[in-house]
Amino acid sequence: MSKPIFSIPDLTTFARLDTLDLTCIGQHITAHKAVLKCRPNTADDRCRRCGGHGDIRDTVLRRLAHEPFGHRPTTLHIRLHRYKCIECGHVWRQDPTNAAPIRATISRAGVNWALCARVIDQDTVSVIADKLAVSRHTANSAVRD
């Protein structure tokens, strides 16, 4: 390619967050870890009970281990809006299940990375846990499931 066309650097694509329906809005990268601040791409402002419109009440932070960024363990800090229905008063938060199942501590991309590391690279669960910066039990459960 004699004259490549360059685009603006985009961590959302580079860290494969677009496959999780997330957008990277900030980063904190040190020599030992990387933290990516993210937000969901889809709004979830319709009440699950009555279908009415919800107003943003506040935000909550969900932390997920993600596939390593280089050799650094990477954590996703996902800002989720919490809504309150105008009509019935029901409170809910944005649905991040594209990024990870409910109550999971590792993102879907992190679980895929861990499976590849275990099957293809023959890494032990302890090594995978260290690279993801999670406990051995958490890594073992994610790989086994």
C-alpha positions as CSV (number, residue, x, y, z in Angstrom):
1,M,0.0,0.0,0.0
2,S,1.8,3.1,-1.2
3,K,-0.5,5.8,0.3
4,P,-2.4,4.5,3.3
5,I,-5.5,6.4,4.5
6,F,-5.4,7.0,8.2
7,S,-8.4,7.5,10.5
8,I,-8.7,8.9,14.0
9,P,-7.5,6.5,16.7
10,D,-10.4,4.8,18.3
11,L,-10.1,2.7,21.4
12,T,-13.7,1.4,21.0
13,T,-12.6,-0.5,17.9
14,F,-9.1,-1.3,19.0
15,A,-10.3,-2.9,22.3
16,R,-13.2,-4.6,20.5
17,L,-15.8,-2.8,22.6
18,D,-18.1,-2.3,19.6
19,T,-18.8,-6.1,19.7
20,L,-20.1,-5.6,23.3
21,D,-22.3,-2.6,22.3
22,L,-20.0,-0.2,24.3
23,T,-18.2,3.0,23.5
24,C,-15.0,4.0,25.2
25,I,-15.2,7.5,26.6
26,G,-12.0,7.6,28.6
27,Q,-8.8,5.7,29.5
28,H,-6.3,5.4,32.3
29,I,-3.3,3.4,31.3
30,T,-0.3,2.7,33.6
31,A,2.6,0.3,33.3
32,H,0.7,-2.3,35.3
33,K,-3.0,-2.0,34.3
34,A,-5.5,-0.3,31.9
35,V,-8.9,1.0,32.8
36,L,-11.3,1.9,30.1
37,K,-14.3,4.1,30.9
38,C,-17.3,3.0,28.8
39,R,-21.0,3.7,28.2
40,P,-23.6,1.5,26.5
41,N,-24.6,2.5,22.9
42,T,-28.3,1.9,23.4
43,A,-30.7,3.9,25.5
44,D,-33.0,1.8,27.8
45,D,-35.4,4.5,29.0
46,R,-38.7,2.6,28.6
47,C,-40.2,1.1,31.7
48,R,-40.3,-2.7,31.9
49,R,-43.6,-2.7,33.8
50,C,-45.8,-0.2,32.0
51,G,-43.8,0.9,29.0
52,G,-43.8,4.5,30.1
53,H,-40.8,6.9,29.7
54,G,-38.2,7.0,32.4
55,D,-36.1,10.0,33.6
56,I,-32.5,9.5,34.5
57,R,-32.2,9.2,38.3
58,D,-28.5,8.7,38.7
59,T,-25.7,6.5,37.4
60,V,-24.0,3.3,38.7
61,L,-20.6,1.9,37.8
62,R,-20.2,-1.7,36.8
63,R,-16.6,-3.1,36.7
64,L,-15.7,-5.9,34.4
65,A,-12.4,-7.7,33.7
66,H,-11.7,-7.5,29.9
67,E,-9.2,-9.1,27.6
68,P,-5.7,-7.8,28.3
69,F,-4.6,-4.6,26.6
70,G,-1.1,-5.5,25.6
71,H,0.3,-7.3,28.6
72,R,-1.7,-5.2,31.1
73,P,-4.8,-6.5,32.8
74,T,-7.7,-4.4,31.5
75,T,-10.8,-3.3,33.5
76,L,-13.9,-1.8,32.0
77,H,-15.7,0.8,34.0
78,I,-19.2,0.9,32.5
79,R,-21.4,3.9,33.5
80,L,-25.0,2.7,33.6
81,H,-28.0,5.1,33.9
82,R,-30.6,4.3,36.5
83,Y,-34.1,5.4,35.5
84,K,-37.3,6.1,37.3
85,C,-40.6,5.7,35.4
86,I,-42.7,8.9,35.3
87,E,-46.0,7.0,35.3
88,C,-45.6,4.1,37.8
89,G,-42.4,5.0,39.7
90,H,-40.6,1.7,38.9
91,V,-36.8,2.0,39.0
92,W,-34.4,0.1,36.7
93,R,-30.9,0.5,35.2
94,Q,-29.6,0.1,31.7
95,D,-29.3,-3.4,30.5
96,P,-25.6,-4.3,29.9
97,T,-26.1,-8.0,29.0
98,N,-24.4,-7.5,25.6
99,A,-21.2,-6.8,27.5
100,A,-21.5,-9.5,30.2
101,P,-24.2,-11.7,31.7
102,I,-25.9,-10.6,34.9
103,R,-23.6,-10.8,37.9
104,A,-20.6,-11.7,35.8
105,T,-17.2,-10.1,36.5
106,I,-15.6,-10.9,33.2
107,S,-16.8,-9.4,29.9
108,R,-17.9,-11.6,27.0
109,A,-14.7,-10.7,25.1
110,G,-12.6,-11.5,28.2
111,V,-14.2,-15.0,28.5
112,N,-13.5,-15.6,24.8
113,W,-9.9,-14.5,25.3
114,A,-9.6,-16.8,28.4
115,L,-11.0,-19.8,26.4
116,C,-8.5,-19.2,23.6
117,A,-5.7,-18.8,26.1
118,R,-6.6,-22.1,27.8
119,V,-7.3,-24.2,24.7
120,I,-4.9,-22.8,22.1
121,D,-2.1,-21.4,24.1
122,Q,-2.4,-24.1,26.8
123,D,-2.2,-21.4,29.6
124,T,-3.1,-22.6,33.1
125,V,-6.1,-21.1,34.9
126,S,-3.8,-19.4,37.3
127,V,-1.9,-17.6,34.5
128,I,-5.2,-16.6,32.9
129,A,-6.5,-15.3,36.2
130,D,-3.3,-13.2,36.6
131,K,-3.6,-11.8,33.1
132,L,-7.3,-10.8,33.7
133,A,-6.6,-9.6,37.3
134,V,-9.3,-11.8,38.8
135,S,-9.3,-14.6,41.3
136,R,-8.5,-18.2,40.2
137,H,-12.0,-19.3,41.1
138,T,-13.6,-16.6,38.9
139,A,-11.4,-17.4,35.9
140,N,-12.0,-21.2,36.4
141,S,-15.8,-20.7,36.6
142,A,-15.8,-18.5,33.4
143,V,-13.7,-21.0,31.4
144,R,-15.7,-24.0,32.7
145,D,-19.1,-22.4,32.0
